[in-house]
Amino acid sequence: PKIEGTVGLVRERGDRGGATGLEMGKLAKDVAWCDKELSRPMEVLSSALLRCGRRTKRLGLELGAAIAPFSSQYRLCRYEQMAFGDRRTALKKKMEARTKADGRAAKLMINQTSMKHMGRYGTLERMETEAAMMDEFATEAAREAEEVAMRLQNEVARIGALRVNEWDSSMKVIASGMKEACAENAAIWESALEAFKREFPDLTVPMAQHATIVDGTNNIVS
């Protein structure tokens, strides 16, 4: 969600930059009626805003396509949690079935000799049948748990390899796209600055200067 929100902010920045450029262009046309010289810097700024807005908006579209693997994998996390929940359920079922089977087997082992001496062969046969059925249920539960474990293990390995490949390529696309967009936007504003200098050769553009500040500990910070 944070990545998608960032891409949305990039698109919004491009839209607002383009809208500001359009409004600045309208203002330049209105001013040109009474002061052509004053409208010229507005036209330069309008052109730079429009070009920068279009490039930023295109960057937003490129980023939106590049983050698709991240978004899809984020949505798959819910199903991954469900798969691990199925694994826990299968293990719980396996443990409960084995506990019941062991209990029936232990009960049969304890009472087998006494029932033979008492001649209760019907009850003994029923207990043997129940013990065998419980053991069969436990074996089936163990087999199902093993199948769930194998499917989960294979799926985790597949998704892990897929994420490594897709995320690596997506990050490269994102990095190259942002680098290219930043370079183009820098060139746009540099060309706008050059246009200002050509229109107003006597204009002095202030450059960033380091300010010397004394902080609370009497240290000089540049």
Secondary structure, DSSP 8 states (H G I E B T S, - for coil): -HHHHHHHHHHHHHHHHHHHHHHHHHHHHHHHTT-HHHHHHHHHHHHHHHHHHHHHHHHHHHHHHHTHHHHHHHHHHHHHHHHHHHHHHHHHHHHHHHHHHHHHHHHHHHHHHHHHHHT-HHHHHHHHHHHHHHHHHHHHHHHHHHHHHHHHHHHHHHHHHHHHHHHHHHHHHHHHHHHHHHHHHHHHHHHHHHHHHHH-TT----------EE-TTS-EE-
